[in-house]
Amino acid sequence: MEQAPHLPAADQADHTALAATVAALQPRAKRELAELVAFKSVADPAQFPRSECEAAARWVVEALEAEGFRDVALLDTPDGTQSVYGLLPGPAGAPTVLLYAHYDVQPPLDEDAWLTPPFELTDRDGRWYGRGAADCKGGLIMHLTALRALKEHGGVPVNVKVIVEGSEEQGTGGLERYAEAHPELLAADTIVIGDAGNFRVGLPTVTATLRGMTLLRVSVDTLEGNLHSGQFGGAAPDALAALIRMLDSLRAEDGSTAVEGLASDAVWEGLTYEEEDFRKDAKVLDGVELIGAGTVADRIWMRPAVTVLGIDCPPVIGATPSVQASARALVSLRVPPGVAASEANRLLSEHLRAAAPWGARVAVEQIGEGQPFRADTSSPAYEAMRVAMRVAYDGQEMATAGQGGSIPLCNTLSSLYPEAEILLIGLSEPEAQIHAVNESVSPEELEKLSLTEALFLTAYAAGKR
C-alpha cells in the first residue's frame, strides 16, 4: 500500500551519517568528473573525432559495470551515436527508478576565451571549471555518488535503471527513436532527469516545465553567382540582404519573438525571477535593455524565443565588393509548453518563406526538434523529493521553476510511460554558465544534490511500501 512519502524511521544521526558518506565520496567524484571532462565528447564529427564520444561511452559502461549494474549495453541509436544503459536490481517488489544524464557536450566555442583549458577540470575560486562539468557529466557523477552512498547504508532501496545519452546537445532524436522502438527498456515508475538545475546556488529546485525546440536551416538564393557591387549593385538582388530582412521579421520592436500564428502571451505562475537578478545572471551590459514583454519568467519559461545561431556569409576580413548570390542561417525556436514542436516548426517555416523579399528563392530544412514538457508536481514522487531536499538543504524548502531549454527525451518518456512520474533536477544553476565559455559546477551543489538523490530514493521507496 502506498504511503505518504517520508524518510523511514531513522533519526537525524542516520541522515547525518549518509551526508558524511556523500561528503567522503567527493574526492572520488572530482577525480571521475575530471576523467569525464577530458573526453572531447562533442557529438559532431565535423568538430571532434567520433572516437572521443566512443571513449566517453566506454567510460560510462565501465563505471556502471564496476557498480554491479547488469545488462550494461552500448545502444547504437538511429542518429549514429551511442547511449549507455544499465540495470541495478533492488529488493523484491521495489519500484523502479530511471536515472538520466548525457555525456555529450556543447562545443567549447572560443577556446582562447576560457581562463583554463575547457577539457581539463580546474579548481578555481571554489568552483570546478570544464566543458560538461555541469551539463551534464556532473549529472552522471551525481547519480553514481548517490548510489554509492546508499550501498554503504543498507543498499539501494529501489530497482535502478540508468540511461546516459550521447546526442542530447545535438537534438537529433536518436535516443527518442530508440526508446520508441524498444519501449520496455526504459519503463519505470519514476524518472529522475539529472539535466536541470537549481534556481540559485543553495536553493533546492525542481524544474516543472521545459520549452521545446525546432532547429531550421534557411537558405536564400537570388543570383547564379556573386556580382561586382559597383557594376551591378543597386539593381541586383542581394541574397544576404534578403536573409537579413527575413531574420529581422522574426522579432517585434521590443524584441519579442513574432512568428506569425504563434502565441506569445502565456504567463508563468510560480517562482519570481527579478529583472535585476536576471541581468546579473545573463551578464547584460550596463545601459542595454532586456528584450520582450511580461515578466522575466514569462519570457524565458512560457513564451517562444527565436535565436539566430549562425549565418553563412563572407567574413569581414577578406571580403570583396560583391553582391551576394546566396546566404543561409541556422535558426532555433524555443517552443513553449502547450505547443507542439511540429506546429511551431510549420509556422516558423511559413513565416520565413512569406518574409522573403524580391521573390528570393528560399529553402527551409528542419535539422532538429524536441517537444516541450510540463510535469505534475502534485505526484507522490514530488512529495518525496520535497522531503529529501528539505533534509539535504538544512530545512530549505523546495522551489519549483521552469527552464527555457529543451530535453527532448522528456516528452518521449512521458508518452511511452504515461503513469511514470518525471522529475528534473541537476547542477545547471545560473553561475554554471552552461553552453558558454568557462562552464563550471559548484562542488557544494554536487554534494548536496547527490545527498538529495540518495534521500529521495529512500523516501520514495518507503512511500511505495
N, C-alpha and C positions, 0 to 999 in steps of 0.2 A: 504494500500500500504506500502511495506517495505521500510524503510528509512535507511540511514547510521546510525549506532549505535552512540548514543550520550547521555549525561546526559540531561534530559529535562531542559527547560528554568528555571533553578534555579541558583542563583548566588552562589558565594563561601560561603556566610554565611549559605545557606541551607546545603551545603556539610559539613561545619563545625559543624552545628547542629547535623547532622546524625553521624558524627565522635564522637561528645561529648556524644551522646546516647550510641554508642557502647562502649566507654570508661567507662561510668557509669554502663554498664552491666557486666564489667569484674569481680567484686567480685562474682556475681552470677555464672558466667562462671567457676570461680575457684572452688566454692563450689560444683557445679554439676559435674565438672570433677573429683573432689575428691571422690564423691559418686560412679561414674562410675569405677574409677580406683580400688576401694575397692573390686569390684567383680573379683574373680579369673577366668575370663571367657576364659579359655583355652579350646577349643573345642576338648579335648582329655580326655575321661573318665578314661584312664589309669593313668593320672596325677592329674586331679582335678575332683571332682564330677560334674555331669551334672547340678546339682541344681545351680551352680554358673553361668553358661550360661543362665539358665532359669530365674534367678533373674535379670540378666543384661537386658535380653529381656523385662521383665516386666517393668523395669525402663524406657526403651525406649517407651514402649506402653503408660505409664502414662505421660511421658513428651510430647508426641505428642497429646494426648487427652487434656492435660492442655492448649495446644496452639491452640485448636479449630480444629484440624485435624479430618476429617471424615473417615469412613470406616477403622479405625485403626484395624489392624489384625496381629496376630501371624501366620506366614506362616510355616507350617511343611514341610520342604524341603526333597527331597528324600534321602539325606545323613544322616538323623536323627537329623539335627539341626534345629534351628528356626531363621527366619528372620522377621523383623518388617516392615510393610507397613502402610502408611497413606496418605491421600489426603487433601490438604488445598485449597479450591476453591478460585479463584481470580475473577477479573472483567469479565463480559461477553465478549467473543471474544478474551480474552487474550491468549497468547501462554502458553504452559505447559512446566515446567522445572522439571526434575527429579534430586533430590539431593541424593547422595550415600555416605554412610560411613559403617564401620563394627565395631561391638562391641567385637568380639572375638580377642584374643591377642596371641602373642607368649608366650611359657613358660618362666618363669623368669630366667632359666638356673641356674647358681651357686648363690644362694641367699646370701651366705656369701661374694660374691664379690660386692654386692650392698652396697653403702655407707649409704643408707637409705632403709627401707623396700620397696620391689617392688610394693606392693599393697596398699601403703599409699602415697598419693600425698604429696610431701615435697618441700617446697620453699627453694632453696639453690642457692646462688651466682647468683641470677637473673633469674633462670630457675625453672620450676616445674618438679620434678622427679617422675616417677612411670611407671609401665608397662602399655602401651597403651595410655600414655599421648599424644603422637604424632601420634601413629599408632594403632588405628585410632579413639579412643574415643574422642580425641580432635577435629577430623574432624566433628563428630556429634555436639559437642558443638559450633563449628564454624557455622554450618548451623542454629542451634537454635538461636544463638546470632544475626545473620544477619536478620532472620525473625522477631525477637522481635524488633529490631531497626526499621525496616520498618513499623511495626504496629504502632509505635509511631510517624511516619511521613507520615501519609496518607494511610497506608495499603500496603500490599504486592501486587505488580502490575501484577503478573502472577499467573497462577494455579501452585501449587507446589505439586509434589509427592515426598515422602521420602521413601527410602528403606535402611534399616540398616541390613547388613548381619551378620550371626552368624558363618560362617565357611570359611571366606576368607583365613585365615592363613593356613588352612589345605589343600587347593587346591582340595577338594573333589567334587566340582562342584554342590553342592546341589541347590544353588540359580540359577545357569545357567539352570539346567534342569527344575526347577520350572518355570522360565521365559519362556522357550521354550514351556512348556505345557499350560501356561496362557499368551499368547503374548500380550493381550490387557492391562494387568495390569500395565506394566512399560512404555507403549508407551508415548513418549514425543517429543517435538520439539527440545529441547536441554537437555543434560545430563551433570551435573557437578559432577565429581568423586572427592570427598574430601580426597583422599588417596595418594596424591603425595606430592610434597614439593618444596620450593624454592631452587635454586642452591646454594644460600648463604643467611644467615640471612640478611634481608633488601633488597634483590634483587628479585623483584616480577617475578615469573617464572611460565609458563605453561609447562607441560610435553607433548611432541608431539609423543613420541614413547615409547613403553614398550616391553621388551623381554617377551616371553612366557616361559613356563617351562614344563618339564616332570620329574616325580619323580619315580625312579625304586628301587626295592629291588632285589638284585642279591645274590643268594645262591650257594655255591660251596660245593660239597661232593666228597670225594676221598676214604674214608675208612668206614668200618662198625662201627668203634669206635676208640677212641683215643688209641695211642700206646706209649709204653715206648721209649723215644728218643734215649736211649743208645742201646737198643736191636734191634730197627727197623729203627732208623734214618739214612739217607743216601741212603736208597732204597725205603722206604715207602713214597708215595706222600703226601705232606703236604697241606691240603686244604687252610690254612691261607696263606702260601707262594704262592699258585696258585692265590688266590684272590689279593694279593699284586701286583703280576705281571700284572694281568688284569687291576687293577686300575691305575697302573703306565703307561700303554699303552695309557691312555686317554689324556696324555699331551706330547707335543713336548719338545725338550731340553730346549727351552726358557720359558716353562710353558704355552704356548698357548694350548688351547683345540684342540685335534687332534682326532676327531671321524671320522672314515673312511666314506667318501662320504658327509660330512657336511662342507660346505664352511665356511671359517674363514678369509675373506678378505674385508668385507664391510667397507665403510668409512662414518664417521659422518660429515655432513656439517652443521655447525652452531656454537653455543657457544663453546668456547675453555675451556678445563679442564686442567690446567697446572699440570705437574707432581709433582711439589713441593707442590701445594695445595692438590693434591690427597694424597700424602704421609702424610701430616698433618691430613687430614680428616680421613684417614684409620689407622692412628697411626702406620705406618710402622716403625719398629725398625731401628736405625742407622746401616748402613752397609748392610742391607738386600735389595736386588734388587726387583723392580716390575717385574711381570711376563707378558709374552705376547709380541706382536708386534703391531706397529701402535700407534696412539695417545691414550691417556687415554680414550677419548670419544669414539674412535673406539672400544676399548676393552670392555668397560662396558655398552655401549648403543647399539652397532650394531653387535657384534660378539658373538658366542656361548661361554658359560662358564660352565665347569663341576666342581662340588664340591662334595667331599665325605662327606656326612653329619654325618655318623656314621658307626662303624664297630662292629659287634658282634664277640668277641674273648676273650680269658681269660685275665683278668686284671693282671697287674704286681704283685700286692700283692695277694698272694695265688696261683700263677701259679705253675703248676707242670711240670717236664721234660717230656713233651708229644708231639708227632706228632699229629697235629690237624686233626680230621676226617671231620669237617665241619666248615664253616665260612660264614658270609654274611655281606653285606654292603648296606647302603641306599645312593643312588647316585642321585643328582639333576643335570639337564642340563638346563641352561637358553638358550632359543631359540630366535635367532634374528628376527627382523621384516622381513617379506617376506618368512619365512619358516613355514610350518605347523607343529604344535607340534606333530601330529601323525607321520609325516615323520621323524622328529628328534628322536622320540621315537623308531621307527623301526631301524634307523641307529645306535643308541646307543646300542640297544639290540643285533643287529647283531655283532657290534664291540666287545662287551663283550664276547659273545659266541665264536667268532673267536679267541679272545686273550687268551682263557683258555689253559694253558699248560698241558701236560701229560695226555690228554684225560679226564681231570677232568669233572665231571658232573655239568652242570650249569643250573640253573633255574632263569628266569628273570620275575618279576611281576611288572606291572605298577600300582602305587597306587595314582597317581595324575597327572593332566595335565591342562595347561592353554595356550591359544593362544596368540601370540604376537599381538601388536596393533600399528597402525600408524594413526595419526589424520590429518584432513585437516585444516591447520592453516590459510587458507585464507577465512574462512567462516565468516558470519556476527557475530556469537556468539563470535568468537575470537577477532573481532574488538571491540565488546562491552567489552570484558574482558580487552583488551588493554587500553581502555578509563578508566575503573574502576581502574585498577592497577596504572595508571599514577596519578590519583587523590589520591588514598589511600596511595601511597608511595611518596607523595610530589614531583611529577614530574619525578620520576624514571621510565624509560621505561621498558616494559615487555620483559623478555628474554624467549627464547624457548630452552628447554633442552630435553634430553632423560632420561630414567630411566632403570636401569638394571633389576629391579624387575618385577614381574608379577601381574596383576589384572585380573584374568581370566574372570570376568564378562564383561569387555570392549568389547571383540570381539563378545560375545553373543549378547550384546545390539546393536553393530554395524550391525550384521547380521539380527537381528529382526527388527531394525528400521533404514534402510539404509539412510533415509533422515535426521535423527537426527544428530545434531552437538554434539560432545563429547569433553568436556574439563576436564583436570586433574590439580587440584591444591591441596594444603594441607600444612601440618605442619611438614613433614618429611625431613627437611633440614639436612645437614651433622652433625651438633652438636647434633641432637636429638638422635643419636645412636640407631635407631630402631633395633629390633631383638637382641640387645646386652644387657649387664648389664648396669644399670644406664641410661636407656632411659629417655629422658626429652623433654619438649616442651618450646619454648620461649613464654612467655606471650605477648611480643610485637608483635610477628608474629601472634598469635591467634587474637589479637585485630585488626591488620591491615588487615588480611585476612577475618575476619568477616565483616569489613567495605568494603573490596573489593567485597565480595559476594553481599552485600546489594546494592552497587553501580552498580554492574554488572546486577542484576535483574532489576534495574531501567532503565539502558541504553538499555538493551536487549528488555524490554517491549516497550520503546519509539521507538526503531528502527522497531518494528513489526507493529506499527500503520499505 
